Amino acid sequence: MKNISEEKLKKWFRITCTWEAISCAILFLIAMPIKYQFGYVLQMPFAGIFHGFWFSAYLILLFVTKKFYKWDDEDFIFYIMFAFIPFATLSLHKKIDKK
């Protein structure tokens, strides 16, 4: 953890949280309605993989951020739960930016 600066961590966390929310919007607001309204499924693997990548990146970066900020387990579990609530990661990155 010594070679990671706080600004660099905040930058990558902000990018990851933002892209996770964007990928969630693409999946829920574009790909899934096209699938269920029109029966086209071609876009689903691409949207799913895109969202899955950023979702996984968020969870991995969350472990790094936990060590850097020395969060207790209760806060960490709460922040993991943010990953399962659509667009909640944006509020967490704003909280990190305020620190």
matplotlib code that plots the C-alpha trace (Angstrom):
import matplotlib.pyplot as plt

x = [0.0, 3.0, 3.3, -0.4, -1.1, -4.4, -5.1, -4.4, -6.6, -9.4, -9.0, -9.3, -12.1, -14.0, -13.5, -14.5, -17.7, -18.7, -18.2, -20.0, -23.0, -22.9, -22.6, -25.5, -27.6, -26.7, -27.6, -30.9, -32.1, -31.0, -30.0, -32.7, -35.6, -34.5, -34.3, -37.7, -39.6, -38.3, -36.8, -33.3, -30.6, -27.4, -26.6, -27.0, -23.6, -21.7, -23.7, -23.4, -19.6, -19.1, -21.1, -19.5, -16.0, -16.8, -18.7, -15.8, -13.3, -15.4, -15.3, -11.6, -10.8, -13.0, -10.6, -7.6, -9.6, -10.5, -6.8, -5.8, -8.5, -8.4, -12.2, -13.7, -15.6, -19.0, -18.4, -16.8, -19.8, -22.0, -19.9, -20.0, -23.8, -23.6, -22.5, -25.8, -27.9, -28.1, -26.2, -25.3, -21.6, -21.8, -22.7, -19.8, -17.2, -18.6, -18.0, -14.5, -13.8, -14.8, -12.2]
y = [0.0, 2.3, 3.0, 4.0, 7.7, 8.9, 11.0, 8.0, 5.8, 8.4, 8.8, 5.1, 4.6, 7.5, 6.1, 2.6, 3.8, 6.0, 3.3, 0.7, 3.0, 3.7, 0.0, -0.7, 1.9, 0.4, -3.0, -2.1, 0.8, -0.2, -3.9, -5.5, -3.5, -4.3, -8.0, -8.2, -5.7, -6.8, -10.2, -9.2, -10.8, -10.0, -7.0, -8.9, -10.6, -7.4, -5.4, -8.1, -8.5, -4.8, -4.5, -7.6, -6.2, -2.9, -4.6, -6.9, -4.0, -2.1, -5.0, -5.6, -1.9, -1.9, -4.2, -2.0, 1.1, -0.7, -1.3, 2.2, 3.9, 1.2, 0.8, -1.5, -4.6, -3.1, -0.2, -2.5, -4.9, -1.8, -0.6, -4.1, -4.0, -0.7, -2.9, -4.7, -1.5, 0.1, 3.4, 3.4, 3.2, 6.9, 8.0, 6.0, 7.6, 11.0, 10.1, 9.0, 12.2, 14.2, 12.5]
z = [0.0, 0.3, -3.4, -3.9, -3.3, -2.0, -5.1, -7.4, -5.4, -5.4, -9.2, -9.9, -7.4, -9.0, -12.5, -11.4, -9.6, -12.5, -15.1, -12.9, -12.8, -16.5, -17.3, -15.0, -16.9, -20.2, -19.0, -17.3, -19.4, -22.9, -23.3, -21.1, -22.5, -26.1, -25.1, -23.5, -25.7, -29.1, -28.5, -29.7, -27.5, -29.4, -27.2, -23.9, -23.8, -24.6, -22.0, -19.5, -19.9, -19.8, -16.6, -15.1, -15.7, -13.9, -11.1, -10.5, -10.7, -8.1, -5.7, -6.1, -5.7, -2.6, -0.9, -1.7, -0.5, 2.7, 3.5, 2.6, 4.7, 7.4, 7.4, 10.0, 8.9, 9.5, 7.1, 4.6, 4.5, 4.0, 1.1, -0.5, -0.3, -2.4, -5.3, -5.3, -5.3, -8.8, -8.9, -5.2, -6.1, -7.1, -3.6, -2.2, -4.5, -3.5, 0.2, -0.6, -2.4, 0.7, 2.9]

ax = plt.figure().add_subplot(projection="3d")
ax.plot(x, y, z, "-o")
ax.set_aspect("equal")
plt.show()
